[in-house]
Amino acid sequence: MLMSNRDRPARLQYLPYSYRVLSPGDHVLCAMTGARIMLDDLRYWSIARQEPYASAEISTQAALMDRQAPGA
């Protein structure tokens, strides 16, 4: 019996310009909002933090928060 990857979160390694699928699935969850991001729609992530983001604005917010964190 084949396992379907629908409705399963994928586990990814975020690389420059792309990502590698470590565990198959059809989506990831935004690190800031928890929103579901279909892999075909995934455009924003942090390589350093290995986190996906739902939009450019959310990605920018995460980067700004990281800069404001103690010890950053």
C-alpha positions in Angstrom: 0.0 0.0 0.0 1.4 3.4 -1.0 1.5 6.1 1.6 0.1 9.5 0.6 1.9 12.7 1.4 -1.3 14.7 1.4 -2.1 16.5 4.6 1.3 15.7 6.1 3.9 18.3 7.1 7.2 17.9 5.3 10.5 18.2 7.0 12.9 20.3 5.0 16.5 21.4 5.0 16.6 25.1 3.8 19.4 25.9 1.4 20.3 29.0 -0.6 17.7 29.2 -3.4 16.1 25.9 -2.7 15.4 23.2 0.0 15.9 19.5 0.4 13.1 17.3 1.5 14.1 15.2 4.5 10.6 13.8 5.2 7.9 13.9 2.5 4.8 15.9 2.9 2.7 18.5 1.1 3.2 21.5 3.4 5.2 23.2 6.2 4.1 25.5 9.0 5.2 29.1 9.1 7.6 29.6 12.1 6.0 32.9 13.1 2.2 32.4 12.4 1.7 28.7 12.3 0.0 29.1 8.9 0.1 26.1 6.5 2.3 26.8 3.5 2.0 24.3 0.6 5.4 23.4 -0.8 4.5 24.8 -4.2 3.9 28.1 -2.5 7.0 28.2 -0.3 9.2 31.2 -1.2 10.6 32.5 2.1 12.8 30.9 4.7 15.8 31.4 6.9 18.9 29.3 6.2 20.5 30.3 9.6 17.4 29.5 11.7 16.0 26.7 9.3 12.5 28.2 9.5 9.9 28.8 6.8 7.8 31.9 6.5 4.4 32.6 4.9 5.4 35.9 3.3 8.2 38.4 2.8 6.7 40.6 5.5 6.7 37.8 8.1 10.3 36.9 7.1 11.4 40.5 7.7 9.6 40.5 11.1 11.5 37.4 12.1 14.8 38.9 11.0 14.1 42.1 12.9 13.2 40.1 16.1 16.4 38.2 15.7 18.4 41.4 15.7 16.7 42.7 18.8 17.3 39.5 20.8 19.8 39.7 23.6 23.2 38.5 22.4 22.4 39.0 18.7 
